[in-house]
């Protein structure tokens, strides 16, 4: 769910997941691995900060839009 939400945010903002990973320093292919394993809180926080959303919004089951609002 988290990885899917991040990929959706990337599409909405017209950036690739690879660009996100590079700009946040979370490691290549990290987001895709989050479909199978849990990321560290630090990495989730970096992604949330990048998209200007809270960690809670990223982890919540409901969708957030391109402006970062539920």
N, C-alpha and C positions, 0 to 999 in steps of 0.2 A: 504494500500500500504506500509506504513512504517513498520508495523509488519511483513508483508510478506517478505520484503527486509531483515529485521533483521533475520528472521528465515532462509532465504537462506544463509546469511553470516555465521550463526551458523553451518549449514550443511556443507558448504564449508570448514570451519575450524575445523570441527569434534568436536564441543562442543554442549552441550545441551543448550536450552534457559534457563533452570533452573540454569545452571552453570554461564551463562552470567549475569543473574539477581542477583545471589549471589555475584559474583565478582565485579559487578558494584554498588551493594547496591541499586538497583532500586525497589526492592520489588517483592515478589513471584507473578507470573502470570501477572505481569505488561505488558509485551510485548503482550500477548494475548488480553488484554483489549484494547490495542491501535488500534485494528481493529474497535472498537466501539467508542472510545473517544480519544481526543488529549492529549498526554503526555506533561509534563512541559518541557521547554527548557533545564533545568538542567539535566533531565533524558536523553533527546536526546543527549546532549553534552557528558554525561558519556559513552553512547553506542558508539558514534562516536570516542571518545578517545580510548576506548577499542579496536575497530577495526582499529584504526589509519586512519580514514577517516574524512573528514570535515562534519559538520552538513548539509551543502548544498548537499554534495554527498549522504547522507542518505535520505534527503528529495526529491531529484531530482527524476523524474519519470523514468529515464533510470537506467539500472542495473549497479552495480559495481561488479568487480570480487573479488576473494579471496585475491588479493594483494592490494585491495583498490583503484583500478583505474577504471574509467568509460569505 
